[in-house]
Amino acid sequence: MLRFVGLDVHKHFIEACFIDRRGKVLERCRVDCHGSELQKFGKWQLRKTDCVALEATTNTWPVVAHLKPHVQQVVVANPLKTKAIAEANIKTDKVDAEVLAQLLRCGYLPEVWQPDPATQTQRNLITHRVALSSRRTRHKNRIQCLLSRLLLKPPCKFLWSKPGRTWLSAVQLPSAERFVLDSELRQFDQTEQELQMLDRELVGIATQDPRVRLLMTLPGVNYVVALGLLAAFGDVTRFGDADHAAAYLGLVPKTRQSGFKCYHGRITKAGNPQARWLLTQACQHVARHPGPMGTFYQRLAKRKPRQVALMAMARKLATVAYHMLKNNEPYRYAKPELVAKKLTQLRSQAQQDRSGCSGSPGLTRAARAGLSAVYEQAGLPPAKLPRALPPGEQRMLDERGLTGYVDQLYSTRPAERSRSSKHRMQRNEQGLGPTPSRPD
């Protein structure tokens, strides 16, 4: 007999409701939310023909992993949409469990995508890294606040450089303030060490996924941002288009429309907050890019507040990333030197973790031959050449005055001479001969 099971999941227990295909309640029970108890529940009370429904919450995915082998289907519902469908004046755990079972029976349950184990692992690591980064920023702000309260001005511009840390260790302070400063510095150093260990783990994951190197061709995107986007998107084929992908990250404005009135408000902020934060951080660098994305931000920043322009830039970055993943194509307007530098650093960090020595991949030399040579040397798919672009894209480049910039990206450039070689050439042109050697 086909049964539909609704589970109202809490931190310490789960309320379950069993109904048949006609909607009649067959059984109710309560189970402790622990691994061993869930195994017993799945083995003795569930059947292979059962369909289970539960809402997405903190411990949803471990519960799904324990129950999936014992049933036919496990459906995870979006709690916000479920609330809109099944709003009631009387709300208890038993009512919630029965509502989930009834919605599943009728086919009205708003289902969410279930990530695979690798994607879930990446999400957990990215969430942990964002938390560590926020903790490090809090320690920095507290130290800056302490110095401002004591009317002290650091002698260097960057307080967290080696001279700045030396000054912080030696500056004379009252005993209580000295104790607080040392405590904040110790916590800052500990957080920095945790970030370094976590980054080594992320580098190992990034080098195994070719999609990370594909996304790193975007300006402002390093391996951390790329992993965050991949973890949030998961399988990009589940999105109908790029607008749906941006809406999944909460980067589209709220819309209220009735009759002839339509109001567009702030962004929805739905979806993965860590990926949205990483995108906004990446946009700080994209805003200075000389390509189409930087031009888009500069045009928008002239008539909109900076934060609004950054959010629009984050949405465009998400939509471009979606198209790159869908079409398996790197970014067409990246600067060859910056892409070579990012990919070289990623490979060097991976080799340092494995062998203790950095590698020399030679991408810097390929950057002189143009963007296509960099992508070929890095093992990335080729990008469309300027002459093969669609007419609408070529027209956009002409209108924004970027045709010359794009042509330079794919052309061979002369090798830059070092300062010493330039000095020798100037002396030879002036007839002064070689540079005299310095006496011992």
Secondary structure, 3 states (H helix, E strand, C coil): CCEEEEEEECCCEEEEEEEECCCCEEEEEEEECCHHHHHHHHHHCCCCCCEEEEECCCCHHHHHHHHHHHCCEEEEECHHHHHHHCCCCCCCHHHHHHHHHHHHHHCCCCECCCCCHHHHHHHHHHHHHHHHHHHHHHHHHHHHHHHHHCCCCCCCCCCCCHHHHHHHHHCCCCHHHHHHHHHHHHHHHHHHHHHHHHHHHHHHHHHHCHHHHHHCCCCCCCHHHHHHHHHHHCCHHHCCCHHHHHHHCCCCEEEEEECCEEEEEEECCCCCHHHHHHHHHHHHHHCCCCCHHHHHHHHHHCCCCHHHHHHHHHHHHHHHHHHHHHHCCCCCCCCHHHHHHHHHHHHHHHHHHHHCCCCCCCHHHHHCCCHHHHHHHCCCCCCCCHHHCCHHHHHHHHHCCCHHHHHHHCCCCCCCCCHHHHHHHHHHHCCCCCCCCCCC
